[in-house]
Amino acid sequence: MELYHDYIASGRIKLKEKIKVPTTVQDPCNVIRSGGLAEKNRKLAEMLSEDFRPMSYQGNYNFCCCGGGGAIPMGGEMRPHRMKGGKVKADQIRETGAKLVFVPCHNCIDQIRDLNKEYDLGIKAVHFKEVIAHNMVIPEHMLAAKTEEAEEEV
Amino acid sequence: MKHVNRQELVDFLKPRLNARFQTWIEICAHCAICADTCHFYLAHDRNPSMIPAHKARFLNEILKGKAVPDEAYLKKMYETLYYECNMCRRCALYCPFGIDVGLLVSLQRAMLHNVAGLRPAGLEAAIENYRQFGNQMALTEEDWVDTLEWTIEELEDDYPTLEIPIDKQNAKIMYTVNAREPKFYPQDIQEAAIIFNAAQEDWTMPRVGWEDTNLSMFCGDLTTSKKLVENTFRQADKLNAKQVAITE
């Protein structure tokens, strides 16, 4: 996520367009609170969005989605507990009115997709890379080179 | 469940109770400032048993001889440590003493795993795969390299020059993923590859040591945990990569 932030901030990756629907971003505990990337996480979400809406407590003080600490890979035995405990995150997301939630964590994204169904949030949860890969300008070098090679062979 | 006596638990804890842990256990004033910081507490209608500080209670009970670690006690401990805490460490930000209940829960989970042999079945399955295959999804090296190859072939029409350099020497970035990606979400690998190619990044993906999850850590199986981290960094050293990057 930090790399993606740096690519876009420095212009190494250029965007065709920004996301139009309201967005927000999850702060995964391990990446943000323990990993120190709060600022870049939010900045990246802002750079990709026309209408970014921070959650309450966005950043280091954000709530856990209730999918962390092994809760997702624990499977069925944990499911009722994480659905109940995830109510706080579901409410936070609903409050923002966002339709798209950036989630830079595999655990969080599985949990937030489950919360979406459980609490009928009407959102889509995505990794940053999905949005970047679809919304960036594809540079010339990614399209042209093989044709040149083919010509050279002829 | 293994039968355990209190002394075994104490013996496990003693060498691990460094000055910081010792201080935390003794200094907690039970002020309950941590209560409102916890999503479990809030989602359970402010049930006092969900207060973070309460989830560290087993340490004092065991150390002070107030606990009889029978089956019911260990079960209660398991439920508290796994069903009522994600070790998210939010409460640590609000505690006036900086007590990190997440770390204390982690220590207690490690005690359950190492002394009583108690851990969630889901984590146990992942650990078995880590030990045997080096990743939680039981992929062989051949499965992995195959996946990378067909992943790229699929993109050939749209991005004819796209590459995933495997085991390239001296790359700036060695990119690692969650084993769920090659197993269930290969599009995640494709998207990362598209971005790295667009940015003309000097990158590589390793043949081994590519798994960046470490679920064994969640139950305190540090032997497996260490092996996983070593797999990754040994390969990074071998390839002389400058940085290891992990997936989102």
Boltz contact constraints between the chains, C-beta under 6 A:
constraints:
  - contact:
      token1: [A, 1]
      token2: [B, 248]
      max_distance: 6.0
  - contact:
      token1: [A, 3]
      token2: [B, 245]
      max_distance: 6.0
  - contact:
      token1: [A, 7]
      token2: [B, 199]
      max_distance: 6.0
  - contact:
      token1: [A, 12]
      token2: [B, 199]
      max_distance: 6.0
  - contact:
      token1: [A, 13]
      token2: [B, 198]
      max_distance: 6.0
  - contact:
      token1: [A, 13]
      token2: [B, 199]
      max_distance: 6.0
  - contact:
      token1: [A, 29]
      token2: [B, 88]
      max_distance: 6.0
  - contact:
      token1: [A, 33]
      token2: [B, 89]
      max_distance: 6.0
  - contact:
      token1: [A, 63]
      token2: [B, 39]
      max_distance: 6.0
  - contact:
      token1: [A, 64]
      token2: [B, 39]
      max_distance: 6.0
  - contact:
      token1: [A, 64]
      token2: [B, 86]
      max_distance: 6.0
  - contact:
      token1: [A, 64]
      token2: [B, 88]
      max_distance: 6.0
  - contact:
      token1: [A, 66]
      token2: [B, 39]
      max_distance: 6.0
  - contact:
      token1: [A, 66]
      token2: [B, 86]
      max_distance: 6.0
  - contact:
      token1: [A, 68]
      token2: [B, 86]
      max_distance: 6.0
  - contact:
      token1: [A, 68]
      token2: [B, 88]
      max_distance: 6.0
  - contact:
      token1: [A, 69]
      token2: [B, 86]
      max_distance: 6.0
  - contact:
      token1: [A, 69]
      token2: [B, 87]
      max_distance: 6.0
  - contact:
      token1: [A, 69]
      token2: [B, 218]
      max_distance: 6.0
  - contact:
      token1: [A, 70]
      token2: [B, 123]
      max_distance: 6.0
  - contact:
      token1: [A, 70]
      token2: [B, 218]
      max_distance: 6.0
  - contact:
      token1: [A, 71]
      token2: [B, 86]
      max_distance: 6.0
  - contact:
      token1: [A, 73]
      token2: [B, 122]
      max_distance: 6.0
  - contact:
      token1: [A, 73]
      token2: [B, 126]
      max_distance: 6.0
  - contact:
      token1: [A, 73]
      token2: [B, 215]
      max_distance: 6.0
  - contact:
      token1: [A, 74]
      token2: [B, 120]
      max_distance: 6.0
  - contact:
      token1: [A, 74]
      token2: [B, 122]
      max_distance: 6.0
  - contact:
      token1: [A, 75]
      token2: [B, 122]
      max_distance: 6.0
  - contact:
      token1: [A, 81]
      token2: [B, 83]
      max_distance: 6.0
  - contact:
      token1: [A, 84]
      token2: [B, 43]
      max_distance: 6.0
  - contact:
      token1: [A, 85]
      token2: [B, 39]
      max_distance: 6.0
  - contact:
      token1: [A, 85]
      token2: [B, 40]
      max_distance: 6.0
  - contact:
      token1: [A, 85]
      token2: [B, 43]
      max_distance: 6.0
  - contact:
      token1: [A, 87]
      token2: [B, 43]
      max_distance: 6.0
  - contact:
      token1: [A, 88]
      token2: [B, 39]
      max_distance: 6.0
  - contact:
      token1: [A, 88]
      token2: [B, 42]
      max_distance: 6.0
  - contact:
      token1: [A, 88]
      token2: [B, 43]
      max_distance: 6.0
  - contact:
      token1: [A, 104]
      token2: [B, 248]
      max_distance: 6.0
  - contact:
      token1: [A, 106]
      token2: [B, 178]
      max_distance: 6.0
  - contact:
      token1: [A, 127]
      token2: [B, 248]
      max_distance: 6.0
  - contact:
      token1: [A, 128]
      token2: [B, 248]
      max_distance: 6.0
  - contact:
      token1: [A, 129]
      token2: [B, 191]
      max_distance: 6.0
  - contact:
      token1: [A, 129]
      token2: [B, 192]
      max_distance: 6.0
  - contact:
      token1: [A, 129]
      token2: [B, 195]
      max_distance: 6.0
  - contact:
      token1: [A, 130]
      token2: [B, 191]
      max_distance: 6.0
  - contact:
      token1: [A, 132]
      token2: [B, 195]
      max_distance: 6.0
  - contact:
      token1: [A, 133]
      token2: [B, 191]
      max_distance: 6.0
  - contact:
      token1: [A, 133]
      token2: [B, 194]
      max_distance: 6.0
  - contact:
      token1: [A, 133]
      token2: [B, 195]
      max_distance: 6.0
  - contact:
      token1: [A, 139]
      token2: [B, 198]
      max_distance: 6.0
  - contact:
      token1: [A, 142]
      token2: [B, 159]
      max_distance: 6.0
  - contact:
      token1: [A, 142]
      token2: [B, 161]
      max_distance: 6.0
  - contact:
      token1: [A, 142]
      token2: [B, 197]
      max_distance: 6.0
  - contact:
      token1: [A, 145]
      token2: [B, 161]
      max_distance: 6.0
  - contact:
      token1: [A, 146]
      token2: [B, 160]
      max_distance: 6.0
  - contact:
      token1: [A, 146]
      token2: [B, 161]
      max_distance: 6.0
